[in-house]
Amino acid sequence: MKTYLPIILILSSIKLTIQWFGNRNYGFHRDELLHLSVSEHLNWGFMEFPPLIGLIGKISYLVFDYSLLGMRLFPTLAGVGILVLCCLMAKELGGKSKAILLSGICILAFWPFFRNHTLFQPVAFDQFFWTLGFYYLIRFINSQDKKFLLFLGISLGLGLMNKYTILVWAFGIFIGLFFYQKGKLFKNKWLYVSACIALLIFLPNILWQAQNGFPILKHLEVLSQKQLSGIHPMEFALVQLYFPFTLVISILGVIALLVGKNLKKYKVIGIATLVIFSTMWILNSKAYYFFAAYPVLFASGAVKIEALLSRKPSLIYIFGFILLIPSIYFIPEATPVLDIEKFVEYKGLEEKNGRIELTGDYADMFGWEEQVKLVDSVYQSLSLEEKNNCVLWAENYGEAGALKILGKKYDLPNPISRHGSFWIWGYGNKDADVWISLGNEKPSVEYVFEEMELVKIITHKYAIGEENGIPLYICRKPKIDIEKWWKDYEEHIFD
């Protein structure tokens, strides 16, 4: 292990350094604001996702306060962990130093991982738990030590508390195990102990879902209608082709796992990845969901290439160079290592009508601070009595998250929103004298209040379209039953 440690440390340091430069730039993403918001309402579940991201957000707050760089350290550490595990899997699969080097280079060359390991979202941790699960399965196959089955169950349980997509991973492993020693493992009691451990870890979230009417089903329904239904059936597979060099390694890895002489005892993993890929394709999943399966394929592919080039091992350095160099160009698209002016120049973007259209993720990092400042200016204009009886009503979770998290330094009251998890946290003071409405369109505001005054239409040069040209109203005299209005919206909280 001492021979390989310098390789892993150097590759990990490169990964960490690139991510650090990206993590500090721009501002909070709307999803990050939501995940930090739920951390202030810790529970065994949330309307959109399981509870682990909320717990990590709470730890982030306790250690770093609401620091952009501190918060993004956690997904970055998950990404570094994935790189380390990928290298360790290559070693466990029989690879030597060059296979370990090549497997780590694959993680660096697969530039979407830089995006995934920048944003404070469940995605990075999902990829980590998939990779950790594959690692423990390989360790079990090599050692037959039951403790690795137990660790596998713990990984699955924690993964379920992070993101439900790991169920597809578990299904793939389940099918793959029928091809491992002719299904002999299903007679091993420790496999069922492992499954029970995973279930026990996941059980609190199941109970929370049951107590709250299984909101995940409604969320999946809306997700299917509004996002997944618009995905072309071929898109899931075609997106994988966007990364041809690492894809070649992955395909070699699958082939080696399925029919290779040296890796045939790991066929379970090859079968599992094919089942996962097929299942996700059939379910019309988002293409990036499958990215979590790549590290184990990078490891097996690297081991195969090392074996193929055993007589000319120096060619592996050339292979790694060819993998890595083209990806460097795309890093600024994946993580904001460039300041915004340089990024605009890098992409050749042009300003039109005072606006520059950024990509979705980057556009979602702008505008929040300006929104909060404007709300604060209105709030500070109120009398002391009005401040004590004021509600901040945001249209969506991004705006509400900005008011909740960024608004702390302005000492703003907690916002309300009928969007997603914010809905379950309630409507605040229904008898408030003053309501400050952010992002809600005129018909929605008119429906609720007798008096309303448009303060400003908020625009931003870089913000995403839906956050550009949004209204800020100051409202008084609700004309409806606020409690009933709130409750009646339950079926639309994911709209």
N, C-alpha and C positions, 0 to 999 in steps of 0.2 A: 504493500500500500504506500510506503514511503516513496517508492519510485514514481508513483502516479500523482502523488499529492501536489507537487509543484505545478503540474499541468492543470489540475482542477482549480488550484488557487489563482493561477494567472488568468484562466478563462473566466472564472467567477469575478475577478477584479475588473476585467474589461466590461463584463455585463453590468456590474454595479456602477461603474463610472459613467457609462453611456446613459443608464437609467437616471442617475443622479442629475446629470445635466438637463435631462428632459423633465424630470419631476418638478423642478423649481420654477418652470416657466408658465406663463399665461395665468389662468385662474382655476377655480373649482369647476369641474364638470357638473351638469345638473344631476347626474346619477350619484356623484360623490356627495352632493349636498343632501340628497335623500338618505343615503346610507349613514351619514353623520347624524341626520335628524332622528332616524330610528334608534340610534345609539342612546338617545336621551329618553327613550321609551322602551327599555329592555323588556323583552317578553320571550315566550317560547316560539313565537312566529310573527310574521308580518304579512300584510295582504299580498305583497308581490314576491316574497322570497322567504327562505328559512332564516333562523335567528343569528347564525354565526357572524355574519357581516356586522350586525349591530354590536355584538360583543367586542369584535376587533376594533370597531369604531370607538367604543368606550375606552378601550385600552389606549388607542391612539390619542384620544383627548386627554386622558390622565397623564400621559407621558409627554406629549408635545403640544397640548392645547389644540386649537384648530389651526394648525400649521399645515400649509400645502405640502411642503417637503416632508414633514414628519408623517402625515397621513399616507402619502404615497410610498413611504418606505416599506410599508407592510406588503403590498402587492409586489414590490420590487424584490423583497426578501423571498417571497414565494417563487418568483421567477429565478432567482439565484439558486434556490433549493431545487427547482426543476432541472437546471443545468447540472448541478452536482449529482442528482439522482440519475440523470441520463448517463453521465460518465461512469457512475457506479454500476449501472445496469450493463454497460458495455463490458466492464470488468467481469461481472458475474456471468455474462454470456460467453466468457472465454477470451475476450479481447485483451490485447496487450496495450502498450503505451500509445501506439498510433491509432488504434481503434478508439481509445479513450479521448485522444485529442480530436479526432474527426467527429465523434459524437457531440462533444462540447461545441465544436465549430458549427455544427448543424443548428444548435439552439441559437447561436449568435447570428447565423445566416438566415434563419427563418424570421424575417423582420416583423411579421404581425405580432410576435411575442413581445416586442418592445412596447407596442400599444397595449396589449393585454396586461403587461406588468407595470404599466404607468398608472392607469386609472384605478381608483379605490372602488372596485366592483368585485362581486363573487367570482368572476371569470378566472382571475389569476389563481385563486385558492382552489377552484374546481380543477384546473389543470394540474395543480400540485397534488391534490388527493388522488386523481387518476394515476399520475406518475408514481406516487408513493405506493398505491395498491399494486401496480404492475411490478414494482421493485420487490415488494414482499412476496408476491407470487413466485417470482424468479428465485428468490432466496429459499422459499419452501421447496421448490422443485430440486434445487441443488442440495439441500441439506435434509429434507424430510422432517425438519424440526417443527413441531406443532405450534411453537410460539409465533412463527411467521404467519400461520393461519389466523391466530388471534390478532396479530397486528394488522392483518388484512381486514378483519372485521371492524377494528377500531377505525381504520382509514375510511372504510365505507360509511360507517356511522357518522363520522365527522363530516365526510363529504356530503352526506344527505342533509346535514344541518347547515350546509353552505349553499348547495344548489341541487335542484331535483334532477338535473340532467345526468347525474352520476348513476341514476337507475338504469340508463341505457348501457353504461359501462358494466354494471352488475349483471345485466341480462347477457351481455356478450361473454363475460367470464363464465356465467352459468352454462351457456351452450358450449363454450370451449372446453369445459371440464369433462364433457362426455367423450372428448377425443384424447384425454389424458389418461393413459394406462387403462383404456377401455372403460372409463367411468368409475374406476376403482375408488376414487376419492369420495364418492358419494356414500361409501360404506364407512367412512372415517367420522367418528363422532365429533372430532374437533372442528370439522367443517361446519357442523350445525351449531356448535358452541360459538364459533366465529359469527355465524349469521345471527344468532341470538344477541350477541354483544352489539352488533350493528343496529339491530331492532331496538334494543334498550336505549341506546344513545339517541336514536331517532324518535322514540316513543313520545317524548314531551311535545314535539312538533305535531305529531299525528293527533294527539289529544287536543292541542290548540286549534288545529284545523277543524276538528269535529265540533268543538265548542263554538267556533265562529262560522259554521256553515260551509266549510271547505272553500274558502275564497280562492284558493289556487285553481280550482276548476273554472271559475268565472274568469279569472285572469288568463288562463290558457285559452279559453274560448275567444276572448277579445283579442289576444295575441294572434290566434289563428286567423281570425277574421280580418284584422287590420294590418298584419305584417306578413305572416307566413303564407296566407292565401295569395299574396301578390308575388311570391317568389316563383320563378319559372321552375318546372320540375327538374330541368337539367342544371340549374344554377348551383345546387349543392355540390355536384361533381365538378362542374366547370371551374368553380372558384379554386378548387384544389390545384388546378393546372396553372394558376397564376404564379406558382412558386416552383418552377420546373426543376431546379437543381436539387433542392431538398426533397422534392417529390421522387426523384430518381433513387435517392438513398432510401426513402420510405418503401418504395416498391421492391427494391432489392431486399430490404428487411423483411417484408411480408413473405416474399418467395423463399428466403432463407429459413424462415420460421416454419413454413409449410412443407417444403421439400428438401431443404438443405440437410446434408449428412451431419454436419457439426451441431446444428441447432434443432434437430428434429424433436428432441425431448421437450422443447418449448412450443410445440405446435399449438397448444392451448391458447397461447397469446396471439398467434397468427389467425387462428379461427375467430377468436374474440374480436380482433380488430375488424375483420371482414363482416362479422355480425353487427358490430357497432355501426360501421359505415353504411351497411345495407339498411339497418333499422332507421338511422337518421335520414337517409335519403327517402325512404318510404314515407316517413313522417313529415317530409318537406321541411326539415329543420334548417336553421341558419347554418351556413357553411362553417363558421368559426367554432361551432360546437364540437366539431371533430378534431380541431387542433390539439385538444387535450390528449389524443391518442398518438400524436407524432413522436414525442420523446422516446417511447419504447421502440418505435420503428426506426428512429435515427440510430439508437444504440445497436439494434440488431443489424441494420444496414451497414453501419461502420465496421462491425465485427466481420461481416461478409466481405467487404471491400479489403480489409486488412488481410484476410485469408487469400483473396484473389490476387493481391499484389505482394504476396509473401516473398517472391523472388526479386521484386523491385520495390521495396518498401518506401524508397524516396519519392515515388510517384504519389504517395498519399499526401505529401505536403503540397504538391501541385494541385491535387484534387481538392484539398481544403482551401487553397488560395482561390481556385475557380468558384468554389461555393460562396466564399465570404465576400470577395471584392464587389460583385454586382449588387449585393444586398446593402452595402454601405450607402449607396445613393438614396435608398428608400427610407433610411432611418428617420430623417426629418419628417416624413409623412406619418410615421408610427408614434414617435414621441417628440415633443417640442424642444429639441436641442437648439433650434434657431429662435432668435427673438422674432416677433411677429412681422416686422418690416422685412427682415431677411428671408423669412418663410414666404412672404408674398412674392418677393423677387425670385426665390428658388422655384416657385410654382408658376411664375409668369402670370399671376392674377392681375386683373385690371379693375380699377375702380369705376363703378357705374352708379350714377345718381347718389353719390356719397357713400356707396356701399361696396364692400368687397366680400364676395361669396367664398367663405372657407369651407373645408370639408366638415361634415356633420359633427365629429367629435371636437374639433378645434373651435368651431363656431359655438358649440355648447359650453365653452370655457369663458366666453366673453359676455359682458353686459350685466352680470349679477350685482357687482359692486355698485354700479351706477344706479340700478333699480333701488337698491337698499338706501343709498344716499338720498335719493329723491323722496322715498317714503319717510325717511328720517326728517327731511326738511319740512314735510307736511306735519308730521307728528310733533315736531318742536314748535310749530306755529300755534298749537292748541293751548288752551288754558290748562292749568294744573288739574282742575276738575275734569276737563274733557280727556286729558291723558289717562286719568284713572278709570275712565269709562270708554275706552277706545278698543276697537277690534281691527286687526289687520287681516284682510281677506284676500288671499292669493288664488289665482285661477288654477295653477298647476303645481305639481310637487317641486319643480325647479325653482319657481318664484317663492313658494312657501319655504323651501329649504334655504334659499338665500336669506330670507328674512329671519329665519330661525338661527342659522349658523353665523352668517356675516353680520346679522343684526345685533349680535351679542355685544359687540364693541360699541354700538350706539345705544345700548340699553333699551332696545325696542321690546315691546311685549311679544309673547309667542304668537305666531300667526295661526290662522286657520285656513284650511283648504278642503274641498270636497273630493280631492283627487287621491286615489290610492290609500296608503296607510294613514295619511293625514285625516281622512274621513273618520277613522275609528277613534281619533284623539279628540273629536268633538268640536262644537261650535263656539266654545268660549262663553263669553258673557252675552246672552241673547237680549239683554236689556241695555246694551251699550248705547251711549248717546251719539257716538261718532264711529263710523266705519271708514277705513281707508282701503279702497279696492284697488288691487294691482293685477292687471292683465285681464280682468273680466270685461267682456264686451258690453256695450250699452244696453242691449235687450235684457241681458242677465241682471244688470244692476237696476234697471227700471222696474223689473219684476218684483224686486225686493224692497226698494226704497221710494218714499215720496219725494225726498229732496236729494239731488245729486249734482255735483259740480265737477266738471272735467278740469283737472289741474294741469295735465300735460300728456301729450302723446310721446312715449319714450322711444327714441331711436338709438341705434348703435351701429357703428361702421362695420364691426366684425361679427356681431351676434347672429345666431341662427335666425332664419326668417320668422319663425313663430314668436320670437322675442323682440322683433323689431316692429316699431309702430304700435306698441301696446298702450292701452289707456290707463291713466292713474286718476281715480275719482276719489272725492271725499263725499261721504254719504251720511244722511240722517233720516230719522223717522221710518223704521221698517214698517211695512204695511201688510206683512204676512206673518204667520206663526213660524218663527225661526226653527223651533224644534221639529215641527212637522216637515218644513222645507228641507231640513237636513236629512231626516229619516227617509223621506220619499226619494232621495237621490241615491240610495244604496245600490240600485241596479245599474247605475251609470258611473260609479267611482273610477272605473278603468277606461272610460271614454276619452 
